Amino acid sequence: MAAAAEPGPSKEQNPPAPGERGPSKETGRGPSKEKKPPEPGKALKALNAAIDLIWKDPSRKDYALKAAAVHGRSLQFTSLELRKDEEVVQKALKQDGWALQWASEDFRKNRDIVWKALKKEMTSVQYASQDLLADRDFILQAVAKDGLAYEFASPELKADMEVALKAMSKDGRALEFAPAELRADRVIVMQAVIQNGGALAFAAPELRADKEIALKAAFSDSTGMLFASQELRDDRDVWLQANADRKKHWSARKEVLKEFEDAEGCMLELASQKLRSDPEVVLKASAQNHHALQFAPDELTQDSAFILRAVAQDPGAMAYAPEEMRANREVVLQAMDIDGHALEHLSEELRADKEVVLRAVRCRGTALEFASEDLQNDREVVVAASLQSRTALLFASEELRKDKSVWLYSGGEVPKFNPTPIAPFEPPPAEDLTPY
């Protein structure tokens, strides 16, 4: 006779579908993101189909094998005897590493079985037996693959310097799970923040006040400075170093733009009010990304001399000048002489002002792009722009782009061409045509 069926689903934790993040025992960290998420609803349908099959008889091995092949987590609904069956457990783990949670204790002690689960899902390491989590060789292998596996190591191994260093070098966030003495260890913390600047949040207070460590954190992740001590966040020298121009470290334009958009423009926002009032600090930040000026105080952005210095670094800074300054003709003309592309951030009225636009295109020919349509069709403006940059002709009106005189003009007085129209061809009378 078949063994009696269990009354219902196991009371143990039911984790999320493969590839999703779900809670762990201690911190809420779930499966890693390495696996591609299943199609919406597909995993749930598979699990339901597997449950329906097992529900007929949780003790039948053939049902369990079929269900495990469809969805490994169906193991939780099988009988306790089948959870001790190696063939069933292996089939479930092959489909989903999280099924290790419902395997028998003997399998969770088996290094080979556990590693099969970890190959599918590293965070299932939390369901390995306590004996394995206290095994130094096993944990060293685990943290070498995923530094956050350190969370589940035994207390003795968490205090092991070699284990901790290997974990931090793989994922600095593992510092969160280190014992207090290691979070106060300079070598450990340095390794963690080099890998992930945000790990500074978990360092001991005295190391969050360490200038070298704080700078390493900032270089790794600019938001790491948020976790430095208040004294360092108020230190002008530290902020200038942390906010140094790092564009040369990347070569891919897309990556540079993303880095500046996601992080560098936020650097000034994280600084204290005192530092945000320091013109040199603000200029250093805006040199990387002019959008940093949105975090500058009014007393700086309302200072025309400061704005002109910022425009010299990036013409986009003109966008953060107050409206009355952008309407001040004297300031505007100075800005055009510094970088004509600041024309982009002026009012429509000024972009239609010939004197302003001429000053802009004589400085940067391609500023013609931001001039009004009328001035893009103005021969004097277009020729002035083309003299500074032949590329400017791309932004001239269609009529002037087709005008050969504009392309050939090379200096001197702006030419005015009024050629005499050519008379249309009229064929001679038929009687004048002598046949051969």
C-alpha positions as CSV (number, residue, x, y, z in Angstrom):
1,M,0.0,0.0,0.0
2,A,1.2,3.5,-0.8
3,A,2.3,5.6,2.1
4,A,-0.3,8.1,3.4
5,A,-0.3,11.4,1.7
6,E,0.7,14.5,3.6
7,P,-2.2,16.8,4.6
8,G,-1.0,19.7,2.4
9,P,1.8,22.0,1.4
10,S,4.9,22.2,3.5
11,K,5.0,25.1,6.0
12,E,8.5,26.0,5.0
13,Q,9.3,29.2,3.1
14,N,8.0,29.3,-0.4
15,P,10.5,31.5,-2.4
16,P,9.8,33.5,-5.5
17,A,9.9,32.1,-9.0
18,P,13.4,31.4,-10.5
19,G,15.2,34.6,-11.4
20,E,13.2,36.8,-9.0
21,R,14.4,38.4,-5.8
22,G,12.8,37.0,-2.6
23,P,13.4,37.1,1.1
24,S,16.2,35.1,2.8
25,K,16.2,33.9,6.4
26,E,18.1,36.9,7.7
27,T,18.2,39.8,5.4
28,G,15.5,39.4,2.8
29,R,18.1,38.8,0.1
30,G,16.7,36.4,-2.4
31,P,17.8,34.7,-5.6
32,S,20.5,36.4,-7.6
33,K,19.9,38.3,-10.8
34,E,22.2,36.2,-12.9
35,K,19.3,34.0,-14.2
36,K,17.0,35.4,-16.9
37,P,13.5,35.9,-15.5
38,P,10.8,33.6,-16.8
39,E,8.0,34.9,-18.9
40,P,5.2,36.4,-16.7
41,G,2.9,33.8,-15.5
42,K,4.8,30.9,-17.1
43,A,6.6,29.7,-14.0
44,L,3.4,29.9,-11.9
45,K,1.4,27.9,-14.5
46,A,4.2,25.2,-14.5
47,L,4.2,25.1,-10.7
48,N,0.4,24.8,-10.6
49,A,0.5,21.9,-13.1
50,A,3.2,20.2,-11.0
51,I,1.2,20.6,-7.8
52,D,-1.9,19.2,-9.5
53,L,0.0,16.1,-10.5
54,I,1.5,15.5,-7.0
55,W,-1.7,16.3,-5.2
56,K,-3.2,13.1,-6.6
57,D,-0.7,11.2,-4.5
58,P,2.4,12.9,-2.9
59,S,4.0,9.5,-2.3
60,R,4.1,8.3,-5.9
61,K,7.7,8.6,-7.3
62,D,6.6,8.7,-10.9
63,Y,4.4,11.7,-10.2
64,A,7.2,13.4,-8.3
65,L,9.7,12.9,-11.1
66,K,7.3,14.3,-13.7
67,A,6.4,17.2,-11.5
68,A,10.1,18.0,-10.6
69,A,10.9,18.0,-14.3
70,V,8.3,20.7,-14.8
71,H,9.0,22.8,-11.7
72,G,11.7,21.9,-9.1
73,R,9.8,23.6,-6.3
74,S,7.1,20.9,-6.5
75,L,9.5,19.0,-4.2
76,Q,7.9,20.8,-1.2
77,F,4.6,19.0,-1.9
78,T,6.0,15.5,-2.0
79,S,6.1,13.1,0.9
80,L,8.9,13.2,3.3
81,E,10.1,9.9,2.0
82,L,10.4,11.2,-1.5
83,R,12.4,14.2,-0.3
84,K,15.0,11.6,0.8
85,D,15.0,10.0,-2.7
86,E,18.2,11.0,-4.5
87,E,16.7,10.7,-8.0
88,V,13.7,12.9,-7.2
89,V,15.9,15.5,-5.4
90,Q,18.4,15.6,-8.2
91,K,15.6,16.1,-10.8
92,A,14.2,18.9,-8.7
93,L,17.6,20.6,-8.3
94,K,18.3,20.3,-12.0
95,Q,15.2,22.4,-12.6
96,D,15.5,24.9,-9.7
97,G,18.3,25.3,-7.2
98,W,15.9,26.7,-4.6
99,A,14.4,23.2,-4.3
100,L,17.3,22.5,-1.9
101,Q,15.2,24.0,0.8
102,W,12.9,21.0,0.8
103,A,15.5,18.3,0.4
104,S,16.2,16.1,3.4
105,E,19.0,17.0,5.8
106,D,21.2,14.3,4.5
107,F,21.2,15.9,1.0
108,R,21.7,19.4,2.4
109,K,24.9,18.0,4.0
110,N,26.1,16.5,0.7
111,R,28.6,18.8,-0.9
112,D,28.0,17.5,-4.4
113,I,24.2,17.8,-4.2
114,V,24.5,21.3,-2.7
115,W,26.8,22.5,-5.5
116,K,24.3,21.3,-8.1
117,A,21.8,23.5,-6.5
118,L,24.2,26.4,-6.3
119,K,25.0,26.1,-10.0
120,K,21.3,26.9,-10.6
121,E,20.9,29.5,-7.9
122,M,23.8,30.7,-5.7
123,T,21.5,32.2,-2.9
124,S,20.2,28.7,-2.2
125,V,23.5,28.3,-0.2
126,Q,21.4,29.5,2.8
127,Y,19.7,26.1,2.8
128,A,22.9,24.1,3.0
129,S,23.4,22.3,6.3
130,Q,25.1,24.0,9.2
131,D,28.0,21.6,8.8
132,L,28.7,22.8,5.3
133,L,28.3,26.4,6.2
134,A,31.0,25.8,8.8
135,D,33.3,24.1,6.3
136,R,36.1,26.5,5.4
137,D,36.8,25.0,2.0
138,F,33.2,25.0,1.0
139,I,32.6,28.6,2.1
140,L,35.8,29.8,0.3
141,Q,34.5,28.3,-2.9
142,A,31.1,29.8,-2.3
143,V,32.3,33.4,-1.7
144,A,34.6,33.1,-4.7
145,K,31.5,32.6,-6.8
146,D,29.3,35.1,-5.0
147,G,30.6,37.3,-2.3
148,L,27.2,37.6,-0.7
149,A,27.3,33.9,0.2
150,Y,29.4,35.2,3.1
151,E,26.1,36.2,4.8
152,F,25.4,32.5,5.5
153,A,28.8,31.4,6.7
154,S,29.2,30.3,10.3
155,P,30.2,33.0,12.8
156,E,33.7,31.5,13.0
157,L,34.2,31.6,9.3
158,K,32.8,35.2,9.1
159,A,35.7,36.1,11.4
160,D,38.2,34.4,9.2
161,M,40.4,37.0,7.5
162,E,40.9,35.1,4.3
163,V,37.3,34.2,3.9
164,A,36.3,37.9,4.5
165,L,38.8,39.3,2.1
166,K,37.7,36.9,-0.6
167,A,34.1,37.8,-0.1
168,M,34.8,41.6,-0.1
169,S,36.9,41.3,-3.3
170,K,33.9,39.7,-5.0
171,D,31.2,41.9,-3.6
172,G,31.9,44.8,-1.2
173,R,28.3,44.7,0.1
174,A,29.3,41.5,2.1
175,L,30.8,43.9,4.6
176,E,27.3,44.3,6.0
177,F,27.5,40.7,7.3
178,A,31.0,40.9,8.8
179,P,31.5,40.9,12.6
180,A,32.2,44.2,14.3
181,E,35.9,43.7,14.6
182,L,36.2,43.2,10.8
183,R,34.1,46.2,10.0
184,A,36.7,48.1,12.0
185,D,39.5,46.4,10.2
186,R,41.2,48.9,7.7
187,V,42.3,46.2,5.2
188,I,38.9,44.5,5.1
189,V,37.0,47.8,4.7
190,M,39.4,49.1,2.1
191,Q,38.9,46.0,0.0
192,A,35.1,46.3,0.3
193,V,34.9,50.0,-0.7
194,I,37.3,49.5,-3.6
195,Q,34.8,46.8,-4.9
196,N,31.7,48.8,-4.0
197,G,31.8,52.4,-2.7
198,G,28.5,52.0,-1.0
199,A,30.0,49.4,1.4
200,L,31.3,52.4,3.4
201,A,27.9,52.5,5.0
202,F,28.8,49.3,6.9
203,A,32.2,50.4,8.1
204,A,33.0,51.3,11.7
205,P,32.5,55.0,12.5
206,E,36.3,55.6,12.8
207,L,36.9,54.2,9.3
208,R,34.1,56.3,7.8
209,A,36.2,59.2,9.0
210,D,39.3,57.9,7.3
211,K,40.1,60.2,4.4
212,E,41.9,57.6,2.2
213,I,39.1,55.1,2.6
214,A,36.4,57.7,1.9
215,L,38.2,58.8,-1.3
216,K,38.5,55.1,-2.4
217,A,34.8,54.7,-1.8
218,A,34.0,57.9,-3.8
219,F,36.2,56.8,-6.7
220,S,34.5,53.4,-6.8
221,D,31.0,54.9,-6.5
222,S,30.5,58.6,-6.2
223,T,27.5,58.1,-3.8
224,G,29.9,56.4,-1.4
225,M,30.7,59.9,0.0
226,L,27.2,60.0,1.4
227,F,28.4,57.5,4.1
228,A,31.6,59.3,5.0
229,S,31.8,61.2,8.3
230,Q,30.3,64.6,8.6
231,E,33.7,66.1,9.0
232,L,34.9,64.6,5.7
233,R,31.7,65.6,3.9
234,D,32.4,69.2,5.0
235,D,36.1,69.0,3.9
236,R,36.6,71.1,0.8
237,D,39.8,69.3,-0.2
238,V,38.2,65.9,0.1
239,W,35.3,66.9,-2.1
240,L,37.5,68.4,-4.7
241,Q,39.5,65.2,-4.9
242,A,36.4,63.0,-4.9
243,N,34.9,65.1,-7.7
244,A,38.0,65.0,-9.9
245,D,37.5,64.7,-13.6
246,R,37.5,61.0,-14.4
247,K,36.3,61.1,-18.0
248,K,39.7,59.7,-19.2
249,H,39.0,56.4,-17.4
250,W,36.3,55.6,-19.9
251,S,36.5,55.4,-23.7
252,A,32.9,54.4,-24.6
253,R,30.8,57.5,-25.0
254,K,27.6,55.8,-23.9
255,E,29.3,54.7,-20.7
256,V,30.6,58.2,-20.0
257,L,27.3,59.8,-20.5
258,K,25.6,57.2,-18.3
259,E,28.2,57.6,-15.5
260,F,27.8,61.4,-15.5
261,E,24.0,61.2,-15.7
262,D,23.6,58.6,-13.1
263,A,26.3,59.6,-10.6
264,E,28.6,62.5,-11.3
265,G,25.8,65.0,-11.6
266,C,24.6,63.9,-8.1
267,M,27.9,64.5,-6.4
268,L,27.1,68.1,-5.6
269,E,23.7,67.2,-4.2
270,L,25.4,65.0,-1.6
271,A,27.7,67.7,-0.4
272,S,26.9,69.8,2.7
273,Q,25.4,73.3,2.3
274,K,28.7,74.8,3.2
275,L,30.5,73.0,0.3
276,R,27.7,73.8,-2.1
277,S,28.3,77.5,-1.4
278,D,32.0,77.2,-2.3
279,P,32.4,78.4,-5.9
280,E,35.5,76.3,-6.5
281,V,33.7,73.1,-5.4
282,V,30.7,73.9,-7.6
283,L,32.8,74.7,-10.6
284,K,34.7,71.5,-10.2
285,A,31.4,69.6,-10.2
286,S,29.9,71.5,-13.1
287,A,33.0,70.9,-15.2
288,Q,32.0,67.2,-15.2
289,N,28.3,67.9,-15.7
290,H,26.7,71.3,-15.9
291,H,23.5,69.9,-14.5
292,A,25.3,69.9,-11.1
293,L,24.5,73.7,-11.0
294,Q,20.9,72.8,-10.1
295,F,22.2,72.1,-6.7
296,A,24.2,75.3,-6.4
297,P,22.8,78.1,-4.1
298,D,21.1,81.2,-5.6
299,E,24.0,83.5,-4.5
300,L,26.3,81.7,-6.9
301,T,23.9,81.2,-9.9
302,Q,22.9,84.9,-9.6
303,D,26.5,86.0,-9.9
304,S,27.2,86.8,-13.6
305,A,31.0,86.4,-13.1
306,F,30.5,82.9,-11.7
307,I,28.1,81.9,-14.5
308,L,30.5,83.1,-17.2
309,R,33.3,81.0,-15.5
310,A,30.9,78.0,-15.7
311,V,30.1,78.7,-19.3
312,A,33.8,78.7,-20.1
313,Q,33.8,75.0,-18.9
314,D,30.5,74.0,-20.4
315,P,28.1,76.3,-22.4
316,G,25.2,74.3,-20.9
317,A,25.8,76.2,-17.7
318,M,23.9,79.1,-19.2
319,A,20.7,77.2,-18.7
320,Y,21.0,77.6,-15.0
321,A,21.5,81.4,-15.1
322,P,18.4,83.3,-13.8
323,E,16.0,84.6,-16.5
324,E,16.9,88.2,-15.9
325,M,20.6,87.4,-16.4
326,R,19.9,85.6,-19.7
327,A,18.0,88.7,-20.8
328,N,21.0,91.0,-19.9
329,R,22.5,91.9,-23.2
330,E,25.9,92.7,-21.8
331,V,26.2,89.4,-20.0
332,V,24.8,87.5,-23.0
333,L,27.4,89.1,-25.4
334,Q,30.2,88.1,-23.1
335,A,28.9,84.6,-22.9
336,M,28.7,84.4,-26.7
337,D,32.4,85.4,-26.9
338,I,33.3,82.7,-24.4
339,D,31.3,79.9,-26.0
340,G,28.8,80.5,-28.8
341,H,26.9,77.3,-28.0
342,A,25.5,79.1,-24.9
343,L,23.1,80.6,-27.6
344,E,21.0,77.4,-27.2
345,H,19.9,78.5,-23.7
346,L,18.8,82.0,-24.6
347,S,15.3,83.3,-25.3
348,E,13.8,83.1,-28.8
349,E,14.1,86.9,-29.0
350,L,17.8,86.8,-28.4
351,R,18.3,83.9,-30.8
352,A,16.7,86.2,-33.4
353,D,19.0,89.1,-32.5
354,K,21.6,89.4,-35.3
355,E,24.3,91.0,-33.2
356,V,24.0,88.3,-30.5
357,V,24.0,85.5,-33.1
358,L,27.0,87.0,-35.0
359,R,29.0,87.0,-31.8
360,A,28.0,83.4,-31.2
361,V,28.9,82.0,-34.6
362,R,32.2,83.9,-34.8
363,C,33.1,82.1,-31.6
364,R,31.6,78.7,-32.5
365,G,30.3,78.4,-36.1
366,T,28.0,75.5,-35.3
367,A,26.1,77.7,-32.9
368,L,24.2,78.6,-36.1
369,E,22.1,75.5,-35.2
370,F,20.4,77.5,-32.4
371,A,19.8,80.7,-34.3
372,S,16.3,81.7,-35.6
373,E,15.2,80.5,-39.0
374,D,15.5,84.0,-40.4
375,L,19.1,84.3,-39.3
376,Q,19.9,80.8,-40.6
377,N,18.9,82.3,-43.9
378,D,21.0,85.5,-43.5
379,R,24.0,85.5,-45.8
380,E,26.2,87.5,-43.5
381,V,25.5,85.3,-40.5
382,V,25.9,82.1,-42.4
383,V,29.2,83.2,-44.0
384,A,30.5,84.2,-40.6
385,A,29.6,80.8,-39.2
386,S,31.1,78.9,-42.1
387,L,34.4,80.8,-41.7
388,Q,34.7,79.6,-38.2
389,S,33.5,76.0,-39.0
390,R,32.5,74.6,-42.4
391,T,30.2,72.2,-40.5
392,A,28.0,75.2,-39.7
393,L,26.7,75.1,-43.3
394,L,24.7,72.1,-42.2
395,F,22.5,74.4,-40.2
396,A,22.0,77.1,-42.9
397,S,18.8,77.4,-44.7
398,E,18.3,75.1,-47.7
399,E,18.5,78.1,-50.0
400,L,22.0,79.1,-48.7
401,R,23.2,75.5,-48.5
402,K,22.7,75.4,-52.3
403,D,24.4,78.7,-52.9
404,K,27.8,78.1,-54.4
405,S,29.0,81.5,-53.4
406,V,28.6,80.7,-49.7
407,W,30.7,77.6,-50.0
408,L,33.4,79.3,-52.0
409,Y,33.6,82.5,-49.9
410,S,36.9,82.7,-48.0
411,G,37.0,86.1,-46.4
412,G,36.8,89.8,-47.0
413,E,33.5,91.6,-47.7
414,V,30.4,89.5,-47.8
415,P,29.7,89.1,-51.5
416,K,26.4,89.9,-53.1
417,F,25.8,88.0,-56.3
418,N,23.3,89.4,-58.8
419,P,24.2,87.7,-62.1
420,T,22.5,88.8,-65.3
421,P,19.9,86.2,-66.2
422,I,20.7,84.0,-69.2
423,A,18.3,84.4,-72.1
424,P,16.4,81.3,-72.9
425,F,17.6,79.3,-76.0
426,E,15.6,80.0,-79.2
427,P,16.2,77.7,-82.1
428,P,16.8,79.3,-85.6
429,P,14.0,79.4,-88.1
430,A,13.5,76.2,-90.0
431,E,14.4,77.8,-93.4
432,D,17.9,78.6,-92.1
433,L,18.7,74.9,-91.4
434,T,20.6,73.5,-94.4
435,P,20.3,69.7,-94.7
436,Y,23.4,67.6,-95.3
